């Protein structure tokens, strides 16, 4: 197996498309073995059948953790804060992604693009494993466009179909700016980590906003920063309203 990512300590966001349960296990087993052999903390987020099959082949190890994969997509903005809390503890993470309904796909593809920015400060190799049978052709195209690496035929290669998040998000279009975005920002962050963005948003919210709203503001700040050249995320406040831009 070859790997373009081995030896580097920056965030690596990889796509793996599988066509059967056997394909998934065949991919994960050597990848997990390599992590254990290198004494790299490795997290497998898999559904029960795949987890059992992988553990049978790899065996227990202090460097291997297996947890259930997400059963439902949930709210994409929450995944940024969850991943930010999880990634510092692991060098490798593979996630067997849930089935995404077409009505949720617009937000989900934005999440995949934004993760390249929001998690860029972490030295984790993260693999998003999708069941190709549950994807449309347009969904597959979006996934290829939002993952810099692709796992295929036992290799881990740079993806020449990857698009910078700025290009991807702009091509997919934006709603018209809110009038509050035309006011001077209360704060502007320059290349913040997810933790810095979260702390700043929380401070300005004065703990009056629900966690779900805070997560959405953080998600929006990373998304906006990817489409603006020469400026960082901004937080605007007016008449009790807050907006990340």
C-alpha positions as CSV (number, residue, x, y, z in Angstrom):
1,X,0.0,0.0,0.0
2,X,1.3,3.4,-0.9
3,X,0.4,6.6,1.0
4,X,0.9,10.2,0.1
5,X,0.0,11.2,3.6
6,X,2.5,9.1,5.7
7,X,5.0,11.2,7.5
8,X,3.2,14.5,7.3
9,X,1.6,16.2,10.2
10,X,-1.2,18.3,8.7
11,X,-4.9,17.6,8.3
12,X,-5.5,15.0,5.6
13,X,-9.1,14.8,4.4
14,X,-9.6,11.6,2.3
15,X,-12.6,10.2,0.5
16,X,-13.2,6.5,0.2
17,X,-16.2,5.1,-1.8
18,X,-17.2,1.5,-1.2
19,X,-19.7,-0.6,-3.0
20,X,-20.2,-3.4,-0.4
21,X,-19.5,-4.2,3.2
22,X,-16.6,-6.3,2.1
23,X,-15.0,-3.4,0.2
24,X,-15.1,-1.3,3.4
25,X,-13.5,-3.9,5.5
26,X,-10.9,-4.6,2.9
27,X,-9.9,-0.9,2.9
28,X,-10.0,-0.3,6.7
29,X,-8.1,-3.4,7.9
30,X,-4.7,-2.6,6.4
31,X,-5.2,1.1,7.1
32,X,-5.8,0.4,10.8
33,X,-3.0,-2.2,10.9
34,X,-0.6,0.5,9.6
35,X,-1.7,2.9,12.3
36,X,-1.3,0.3,15.1
37,X,2.1,-0.7,13.8
38,X,3.2,2.9,13.8
39,X,1.8,3.3,17.3
40,X,-0.5,6.1,16.1
41,X,-3.8,6.5,18.0
42,X,-6.4,5.3,15.5
43,X,-10.2,5.7,15.8
44,X,-12.6,3.7,13.8
45,X,-16.2,5.0,13.7
46,X,-18.0,2.1,12.1
47,X,-21.4,0.4,12.2
48,X,-21.6,-2.9,14.2
49,X,-21.0,-5.4,11.4
50,X,-18.0,-3.6,9.9
51,X,-16.5,-2.9,13.3
52,X,-16.7,-6.6,14.3
53,X,-15.2,-7.7,11.0
54,X,-12.3,-5.2,11.3
55,X,-11.6,-6.1,14.9
56,X,-11.5,-9.8,14.0
57,X,-8.7,-9.1,11.5
58,X,-6.7,-6.4,13.3
59,X,-7.1,-7.6,16.9
60,X,-7.1,-5.5,20.0
61,X,-4.5,-2.8,20.6
62,X,-4.0,0.1,23.0
63,X,-3.6,2.3,19.8
64,X,-7.0,1.2,18.4
65,X,-10.4,2.6,19.5
66,X,-13.6,1.5,17.9
67,X,-16.8,3.5,18.4
68,X,-20.3,3.5,16.6
69,X,-20.6,5.6,13.5
70,X,-23.3,8.2,13.2
71,X,-26.6,6.7,12.4
72,X,-28.1,10.0,11.3
73,X,-26.5,13.1,9.7
74,X,-27.6,15.5,12.5
75,X,-26.8,19.2,12.1
76,X,-23.6,19.7,10.0
77,X,-22.5,22.8,12.0
78,X,-22.3,20.6,15.1
79,X,-19.8,18.3,13.4
80,X,-17.1,21.0,13.3
81,X,-17.1,21.5,17.0
82,X,-17.3,17.7,17.6
83,X,-14.4,17.0,15.3
84,X,-12.3,19.8,16.8
85,X,-12.7,18.2,20.2
86,X,-12.0,14.7,18.9
87,X,-9.1,15.1,16.5
88,X,-6.4,16.2,19.0
89,X,-6.5,12.7,20.5
90,X,-6.1,10.7,17.3
91,X,-3.6,10.5,14.4
92,X,-6.0,8.5,12.2
93,X,-9.8,8.5,12.1
94,X,-12.1,6.7,9.7
95,X,-15.8,7.4,9.7
96,X,-18.4,5.3,8.0
97,X,-20.7,8.1,6.9
98,X,-24.5,8.0,7.4
99,X,-26.9,8.0,4.5
100,X,-27.6,11.6,3.6
101,X,-31.1,12.4,2.2
102,X,-31.2,14.6,-0.9
103,X,-33.0,17.3,1.1
104,X,-29.9,17.5,3.5
105,X,-27.2,17.3,0.9
106,X,-26.7,21.0,0.3
107,X,-25.7,21.6,3.9
108,X,-23.7,18.3,4.0
109,X,-21.5,19.2,1.0
110,X,-20.9,22.6,2.5
111,X,-19.7,20.8,5.6
112,X,-17.3,18.6,3.7
113,X,-15.8,21.7,2.0
114,X,-15.6,23.7,5.3
115,X,-13.8,20.9,7.1
116,X,-10.8,21.5,5.0
117,X,-10.5,24.9,6.6
118,X,-11.9,24.4,10.0
119,X,-9.7,21.4,10.8
120,X,-6.5,22.4,9.0
121,X,-4.6,23.0,12.2
122,X,-4.9,19.4,13.3
123,X,-2.4,16.7,12.3
124,X,-5.0,14.0,11.7
125,X,-5.6,11.7,8.8
126,X,-9.4,11.6,8.4
127,X,-11.1,9.2,6.0
128,X,-14.8,9.7,5.1
129,X,-16.1,6.4,3.9
130,X,-19.3,6.6,1.9
131,X,-21.5,3.8,0.6
132,X,-21.6,4.6,-3.1
133,X,-24.9,2.7,-3.5
134,X,-26.6,5.5,-1.5
135,X,-25.2,8.3,-3.6
136,X,-26.4,10.0,-6.8
137,X,-23.9,11.0,-9.5
138,X,-24.1,14.6,-8.4
139,X,-23.4,13.6,-4.8
140,X,-20.3,11.7,-5.9
141,X,-19.1,14.7,-7.8
142,X,-19.5,16.9,-4.8
143,X,-17.5,14.5,-2.7
144,X,-14.7,14.3,-5.2
145,X,-14.6,18.1,-5.2
146,X,-14.3,18.4,-1.4
147,X,-11.6,15.8,-0.5
148,X,-8.0,16.5,-1.3
149,X,-7.1,12.8,-1.0
150,X,-8.8,9.7,-2.4
151,X,-8.5,6.1,-1.3
152,X,-8.7,3.8,-4.3
153,X,-7.4,0.3,-5.1
154,X,-5.3,0.1,-1.9
155,X,-3.6,3.5,-2.5
156,X,-4.1,6.9,-1.0
157,X,-3.5,9.5,-3.7
158,X,-3.9,13.3,-4.3
159,X,-7.2,14.0,-5.9
160,X,-6.9,16.1,-9.0
161,X,-10.7,16.7,-9.0
162,X,-10.5,18.5,-5.6
163,X,-11.5,22.1,-5.6
164,X,-10.4,24.7,-3.1
165,X,-13.3,25.4,-0.7
166,X,-13.5,29.0,-1.9
167,X,-14.1,27.9,-5.5
168,X,-16.5,25.1,-4.5
169,X,-18.7,27.3,-2.2
170,X,-18.8,30.2,-4.7
171,X,-19.8,27.9,-7.5
172,X,-22.7,26.5,-5.4
173,X,-23.9,30.0,-4.8
174,X,-24.8,32.1,-1.7
175,X,-27.9,33.8,-0.5
176,X,-27.9,37.6,-0.6
177,X,-25.9,39.3,2.2
178,X,-27.9,40.2,5.3
179,X,-28.0,44.0,5.9
180,X,-26.1,43.5,9.2
181,X,-23.1,42.4,7.1
182,X,-22.8,46.0,5.8
183,X,-22.1,47.3,9.3
184,X,-18.5,47.5,10.7
185,X,-17.6,44.2,12.3
186,X,-17.3,43.9,16.0
187,X,-14.3,41.7,15.6
188,X,-12.3,40.3,12.8
189,X,-10.2,37.1,13.2
190,X,-7.1,36.4,11.1
191,X,-6.6,32.7,10.3
192,X,-8.3,31.4,13.5
193,X,-8.4,27.8,14.7
194,X,-11.8,26.3,15.3
195,X,-11.1,26.7,19.1
196,X,-10.3,30.4,18.7
197,X,-13.4,31.0,16.6
198,X,-15.6,29.1,19.1
199,X,-14.2,31.1,22.0
200,X,-14.7,34.4,20.3
201,X,-18.3,33.6,19.3
202,X,-19.1,32.4,22.8
203,X,-17.6,35.5,24.3
204,X,-19.6,37.8,22.1
205,X,-22.8,35.8,22.7
206,X,-22.4,36.5,26.4
207,X,-23.7,32.9,26.9
208,X,-27.2,34.0,25.7
209,X,-27.3,31.9,22.6
210,X,-28.0,28.1,22.5
211,X,-25.1,25.9,21.7
212,X,-26.7,25.0,18.4
213,X,-26.7,28.6,17.3
214,X,-23.1,29.1,18.4
215,X,-22.1,26.0,16.3
216,X,-23.9,27.6,13.3
217,X,-22.1,30.8,13.7
218,X,-18.7,29.0,13.9
219,X,-19.6,27.0,10.8
220,X,-20.6,30.2,9.0
221,X,-17.3,31.9,10.0
222,X,-15.2,29.2,8.4
223,X,-17.4,29.1,5.3
224,X,-17.2,32.8,4.8
225,X,-13.5,33.0,5.4
226,X,-12.9,30.5,2.6
227,X,-14.6,32.8,0.1
228,X,-12.9,36.1,1.1
229,X,-9.4,37.0,0.0
230,X,-7.2,39.0,2.4
231,X,-9.6,39.1,5.3
232,X,-10.6,36.8,8.1
233,X,-13.9,35.9,9.5
234,X,-15.9,38.8,11.0
235,X,-18.6,38.9,13.7
236,X,-21.2,41.6,13.4
237,X,-23.6,42.6,16.2
238,X,-26.6,44.8,15.9
239,X,-29.8,45.2,17.9
240,X,-29.3,42.0,19.8
241,X,-28.5,40.0,16.6
242,X,-25.2,38.4,15.8
243,X,-23.9,37.2,12.4
244,X,-20.6,35.6,11.4
245,X,-19.4,36.7,8.0
